[in-house]
Amino acid sequence: MNHFATIKQKISDQIEATSCLAIAHVIELVQMPSDNPPGNCAPIAELAYRQLRTLGFEVERYEVPAETVGAAGMQSVTNLVVRERFGEGPTIALNAHGDVVPPGSGWTVDPYKGEIIEGWLYGRGAAVSKSDLVSYAYALKALKESGIELAGTVELHYTFDEETGGLLGPGWLLEQGIVRPDYVICAAFSYDVIVAHNGCLHLEITLKGKSAHAAVPSTGVDAIEALVPVLQALYAYRDSLRTVRATTSGIDAPTFVVGLVKGGINTNVVADEVVLRVDRRVIPDEDPYRVEQQMHEVIAAALTQTPGITADIKRVLLANPMKPTKASLDFAQRLAKHAQAVMGEAINPAAGIPLYTDARLYAEKGIPTIMYGAGPRSVLEANGHRADERLPVDTLAKATTVIAHTIADMLGVNHK
């Protein structure tokens, strides 16, 4: 057995020896609510801080100013950074988020208990992505204790606003100059390496008419009536998107949803205003700004049928798609090689996902960024963002091993 193989085995043995402690840490994180909204994420950051300190890491805490947090619709955000400098060389960052969507209804277990049933750990955040907060920490711990000589630095970026876009997490850390890694691995699942994901455009459309007494409706301009042709045009636009195809495996076509409609004053009043919010997913092959222009054109054309109605269109969110680069594809190939060895099956080294994530914020800075972590084969199998979210327990140690082996391969000097 060569030296690198011996080191890899030592890393694997250390991860296996601490697997029960790692699972206990995931359960502890699941038991700490961190729903976003409302976005009070300082408590979960404090718990993660204590866990990292228990593992022997020096941890930097960065509290985002309250005014900035409030403007983003959250209550508190504290980002955590760990930097382990092994030697001269590039910096590889591991980023996972600790905020979660609210549990919603339909659960068959307590979403905050962290219960293990037939090899699955159930709970909100178990798969997305509190498990990777732990996985990445234990990968770094194993590297530190293995004795491997590394030429570079490994960082942990623990952030807490991914569910609302990531601008207070990776976005803020990058903007403030606190971090600037050379490579990034962000949270995902265990059977694909993600190199691309969709972008997302949220628009708020306000249709404005004129109120009137229901006894004399002709004296008003009915915003609810105007909503009809607008919705018809938007849904026709949605149907046209089915012919647009993505070139990345795992991503099918753009999607469009009207997620919210509200309006009217009272039953006996002609509605003077209707507000709707729409979600348009942007595939990596599309220009998000051209997509936004198309949306404006569709709405303007529909309004020609409704004299007296005006529309205010406000951009609520524009998250760019993440696109692969040669550097990120090369990085993904190296990780996929180790994932295949650990998982015992072929791993797609260039997959995409139809979600949008805060990984894009690293990629937008020109940093080779890929996504890999603990979890099943898909977000549907994980019940991500729905009832009974779950993590296959055995993937935690496996993903931890893949991450540690990849970093050892990228930064190791004894086997080059």
C-alpha positions in Angstrom: 0.0 0.0 0.0 1.5 3.4 -1.0 1.7 6.3 1.4 -1.4 8.1 0.1 -3.5 5.0 0.3 -2.3 4.5 3.9 -3.3 8.1 4.8 -6.7 7.7 3.2 -7.3 4.5 5.2 -6.3 6.3 8.4 -8.7 9.2 7.6 -11.5 6.7 6.9 -10.8 4.8 10.1 -10.9 8.1 12.1 -14.2 9.1 10.5 -15.7 5.7 11.2 -14.6 5.8 14.8 -16.4 9.2 15.4 -19.5 8.4 13.3 -21.7 8.0 16.4 -20.6 11.4 17.8 -21.2 13.0 14.4 -24.8 11.7 14.3 -25.3 12.9 17.8 -24.2 16.4 16.7 -26.7 16.4 13.8 -29.5 15.4 16.1 -28.5 18.2 18.5 -28.7 20.7 15.6 -32.1 19.4 14.4 -33.4 19.8 17.9 -32.6 23.5 17.7 -35.3 25.3 15.6 -33.9 27.7 13.0 -36.9 28.4 10.9 -36.4 31.0 8.2 -38.8 32.8 8.2 -38.9 34.2 10.9 -35.1 34.0 10.7 -33.9 34.1 14.3 -30.7 32.2 13.5 -28.3 33.5 16.2 -29.2 30.5 18.6 -28.4 27.8 16.0 -25.1 29.6 15.2 -24.2 29.6 18.9 -24.9 25.9 19.1 -22.8 25.2 16.1 -20.0 27.4 17.6 -20.0 25.3 20.7 -19.9 22.1 18.7 -16.9 23.3 16.7 -15.1 24.4 19.8 -15.7 20.9 21.3 -14.0 19.5 18.2 -11.0 21.6 18.9 -11.4 24.4 16.3 -10.8 28.1 16.6 -14.0 29.7 15.4 -14.5 33.3 14.1 -18.0 34.8 14.7 -19.3 37.5 12.4 -22.6 39.0 13.4 -24.4 40.7 10.5 -25.6 44.2 11.6 -29.2 44.3 12.8 -30.2 47.0 10.3 -29.0 44.8 7.4 -30.7 41.7 8.8 -33.9 43.5 9.3 -33.9 44.9 5.8 -33.6 41.3 4.6 -36.7 40.3 6.6 -34.7 38.3 9.2 -34.2 38.7 12.9 -30.6 37.6 13.6 -27.6 36.2 11.6 -24.2 35.2 12.9 -21.9 33.6 10.4 -19.1 31.3 11.5 -15.7 30.8 9.9 -13.0 28.2 10.8 -9.6 28.4 9.1 -7.1 25.6 9.4 -3.8 26.5 7.6 -1.7 23.4 7.0 0.9 25.0 4.7 1.4 27.3 1.7 -1.1 26.7 -1.1 -4.8 27.2 -2.1 -7.7 27.5 0.2 -10.6 25.1 -0.1 -13.8 26.2 1.7 -16.7 23.9 2.8 -20.0 25.8 3.1 -23.3 24.6 4.6 -26.2 26.4 6.0 -28.1 26.0 9.3 -31.3 27.8 8.6 -34.3 25.8 7.5 -37.8 26.3 6.1 -40.6 26.1 8.6 -41.8 22.5 9.1 -45.4 22.9 7.8 -48.0 20.2 8.3 -48.2 16.5 7.5 -45.4 15.2 9.7 -45.6 11.7 11.1 -42.8 12.5 13.6 -41.8 15.5 15.7 -39.8 17.7 13.2 -37.5 18.8 16.0 -36.9 15.5 17.8 -34.2 14.1 15.5 -35.5 10.5 15.6 -33.8 7.6 13.8 -36.2 5.1 12.3 -35.0 2.1 10.2 -31.7 3.8 9.2 -33.1 7.2 8.5 -32.7 10.3 10.7 -35.9 12.4 10.6 -36.3 16.1 11.3 -36.3 19.5 9.8 -32.9 20.3 8.5 -31.6 16.7 8.8 -30.8 16.6 5.1 -30.9 20.3 4.2 -28.3 21.0 5.4 -27.5 20.6 9.1 -26.0 17.2 8.3 -23.3 18.9 6.3 -22.5 21.3 9.0 -21.4 18.2 10.9 -20.0 16.3 7.9 -17.6 19.1 6.9 -16.4 19.6 10.5 -15.6 15.9 11.0 -13.8 15.8 7.6 -11.6 18.6 8.7 -11.1 17.0 12.1 -10.0 13.7 10.4 -7.5 15.6 8.2 -6.0 17.4 11.2 -5.5 14.2 13.1 -4.3 12.0 10.2 -0.8 13.6 10.0 -1.1 14.2 6.3 1.1 17.0 5.0 -1.2 19.5 3.1 -0.1 22.5 1.1 -3.0 24.9 1.7 -5.8 25.9 3.9 -9.2 24.4 4.7 -12.0 26.7 5.8 -15.5 26.0 7.1 -18.1 28.6 6.3 -21.3 28.1 8.4 -24.0 30.5 7.2 -27.6 30.9 8.2 -29.7 32.6 5.5 -29.6 30.2 2.5 -33.4 29.8 2.6 -33.8 33.5 1.9 -31.1 33.8 -0.8 -27.7 33.7 0.9 -26.9 37.4 0.7 -26.3 37.7 4.4 -24.3 34.5 4.5 -21.8 33.7 1.7 -22.8 37.0 0.0 -22.0 39.1 3.0 -18.8 37.2 3.9 -17.5 37.7 0.4 -18.6 41.3 0.1 -16.9 42.2 3.4 -13.6 40.5 2.3 -13.8 38.1 5.3 -13.3 35.1 3.0 -11.9 34.5 -0.5 -11.3 30.8 -1.1 -9.8 29.3 -4.2 -12.3 26.4 -4.3 -15.6 25.8 -2.6 -17.7 22.7 -1.8 -21.3 23.5 -0.8 -23.9 21.2 0.8 -25.8 18.7 -1.4 -26.4 14.9 -1.5 -24.1 11.9 -1.9 -24.8 10.3 -5.3 -24.0 13.2 -7.7 -21.6 16.0 -7.9 -23.5 19.2 -8.6 -21.9 21.7 -11.0 -24.9 23.7 -12.0 -28.3 24.9 -10.7 -31.2 27.0 -11.8 -31.6 30.7 -11.1 -34.8 32.2 -9.8 -36.7 35.4 -10.6 -39.5 36.5 -8.2 -41.7 39.4 -9.3 -44.5 41.2 -7.5 -47.1 42.5 -9.9 -49.6 45.1 -8.7 -52.6 45.7 -10.9 -54.2 49.0 -10.2 -57.8 50.0 -11.1 -60.3 52.2 -9.5 -62.7 51.4 -6.6 -66.5 52.0 -6.8 -69.6 51.0 -5.0 -70.9 47.6 -6.0 -74.3 49.2 -6.8 -72.7 51.3 -9.5 -69.7 49.1 -10.7 -69.5 50.9 -14.0 -68.0 53.9 -12.2 -64.9 51.9 -11.2 -62.2 49.9 -13.0 -62.1 46.3 -11.7 -58.6 45.1 -10.9 -59.8 41.5 -10.3 -61.4 41.4 -13.7 -58.1 42.6 -15.2 -56.4 39.7 -13.4 -58.1 37.2 -15.7 -56.3 38.1 -19.0 -53.1 38.6 -17.1 -53.3 35.1 -15.6 -54.3 33.6 -19.0 -51.2 35.2 -20.6 -48.9 34.1 -17.8 -50.1 30.5 -17.9 -49.8 30.5 -21.7 -46.2 31.7 -21.2 -45.7 28.9 -18.7 -46.8 26.3 -21.2 -44.5 27.7 -23.9 -41.5 27.1 -21.6 -41.9 23.3 -22.0 -40.1 23.5 -25.3 -37.0 25.1 -23.8 -34.6 22.4 -22.8 -31.6 22.6 -20.5 -28.3 21.0 -21.5 -27.3 19.9 -18.0 -28.4 16.5 -16.7 -30.7 16.8 -13.7 -32.3 20.1 -15.1 -35.2 19.7 -17.4 -36.9 23.0 -18.5 -37.7 26.4 -17.0 -40.7 26.5 -14.8 -43.2 29.2 -13.8 -45.6 29.4 -10.8 -48.1 32.0 -9.6 -47.5 31.5 -5.9 -49.6 34.3 -4.3 -52.7 36.4 -5.2 -54.4 38.9 -3.0 -56.6 41.9 -3.5 -59.9 43.6 -3.1 -61.4 45.8 -0.4 -64.7 44.3 0.5 -67.5 42.2 -1.0 -69.5 45.3 -1.9 -66.6 47.2 -3.5 -65.1 47.1 -7.0 -61.5 46.0 -6.4 -59.0 48.8 -6.9 -55.9 46.6 -6.6 -54.7 43.1 -6.9 -51.2 41.9 -6.1 -49.7 38.6 -7.3 -46.2 37.1 -6.9 -44.7 34.8 -9.4 -41.7 32.4 -9.4 -39.8 31.9 -12.7 -36.9 29.3 -12.5 -34.1 30.2 -14.9 -32.1 27.3 -16.4 -28.3 27.8 -16.7 -28.7 28.2 -20.5 -30.8 31.3 -20.1 -30.0 35.0 -19.5 -31.9 36.0 -16.3 -32.2 39.6 -17.4 -33.7 38.6 -20.7 -36.1 36.4 -18.8 -37.2 39.4 -16.7 -37.7 41.5 -19.8 -39.9 38.7 -21.3 -42.1 38.7 -18.2 -42.6 42.5 -18.5 -43.6 42.0 -22.2 -46.1 39.3 -21.4 -47.8 41.4 -18.8 -47.8 44.6 -20.9 -49.4 42.7 -23.8 -52.2 41.3 -21.5 -53.0 44.7 -20.2 -53.9 46.0 -23.7 -57.2 44.1 -23.1 -58.0 46.1 -19.9 -58.3 49.9 -20.4 -57.8 51.9 -17.2 -55.6 49.3 -15.6 -51.9 50.0 -14.8 -49.3 47.6 -13.5 -46.4 48.1 -11.2 -43.8 45.3 -11.5 -41.2 45.0 -8.7 -38.3 42.6 -8.7 -38.3 40.8 -5.3 -35.5 38.4 -6.1 -33.1 37.7 -8.9 -30.7 34.8 -8.2 -28.4 33.9 -11.1 -28.1 30.3 -12.2 -24.8 28.6 -11.4 -23.0 27.5 -14.5 -20.1 25.0 -14.7 -16.6 26.1 -15.7 -13.6 24.1 -16.8 -12.1 24.6 -13.3 -15.3 23.5 -11.5 -15.7 20.5 -13.8 -12.1 19.4 -13.2 -12.7 19.8 -9.4 -15.9 17.8 -9.7 -14.1 15.0 -11.5 -11.6 14.6 -8.7 -14.3 14.5 -6.1 -16.4 12.1 -8.1 -13.5 9.7 -8.3 -13.4 9.5 -4.5 -17.1 9.4 -4.2 -17.3 6.4 -6.5 -14.7 4.6 -4.4 -16.6 5.2 -1.2 -20.1 4.8 -2.4 -19.3 1.8 -4.5 -21.1 2.9 -7.6 -20.8 5.3 -10.5 -21.2 9.0 -9.5 -22.3 11.6 -12.0 -19.5 14.2 -12.0 -21.4 16.9 -13.8 -25.0 17.0 -12.5 -27.4 19.9 -12.2 -30.4 20.6 -9.9 -33.5 22.6 -10.6 -33.2 24.5 -7.2 -31.3 27.6 -6.6 -28.8 27.9 -3.8 -26.2 30.2 -2.2 -23.4 28.3 -4.0 -24.0 30.6 -6.9 -22.6 33.5 -4.8 -19.1 31.9 -4.8 -19.3 31.0 -8.4 -20.3 34.6 -9.3 -16.9 35.6 -7.9 -15.1 33.3 -10.3 -14.4 30.7 -7.7 -14.6 27.0 -8.9 -17.7 25.8 -6.9 -19.3 22.4 -6.7 -21.9 20.8 -4.4 -21.6 17.5 -2.5 -22.6 16.3 0.9 -24.6 13.8 2.9 -28.0 12.6 1.7 -30.0 10.3 -0.5 -30.3 10.4 -4.3 -32.6 13.4 -4.6 -34.4 16.2 -2.8 -37.6 14.2 -3.2 -36.2 11.2 -1.5 -35.0 13.4 1.3 -38.4 15.0 1.6 -36.6 18.3 1.4 -38.8 21.3 2.2 -41.7 19.1 3.0 -43.0 16.8 5.8 -40.8 14.0 7.2 -37.5 15.4 5.9 -34.9 12.6 6.4 -31.3 11.6 6.0 -29.9 8.1 5.4 -27.7 7.8 8.5 -24.9 5.8 6.7 -24.3 8.6 4.2 -23.0 11.0 6.9 -19.8 9.1 7.4 -19.5 8.2 3.7 -19.9 11.8 2.6 -17.4 12.9 5.3 -14.9 10.4 4.0 -15.4 11.6 0.4 -14.8 15.2 1.4 -11.7 14.4 3.4 -10.2 12.2 0.7 -10.8 14.9 -2.0 -9.1 17.6 0.1 -6.2 15.2 0.8 -6.0 14.6 -3.0 -6.2 18.4 -3.8 -3.8 19.7 -1.2 -1.6 16.6 -0.3 2.1 16.8 -1.0 3.4 13.4 -0.1 1.7 11.6 -3.0 2.3 14.1 -5.8 
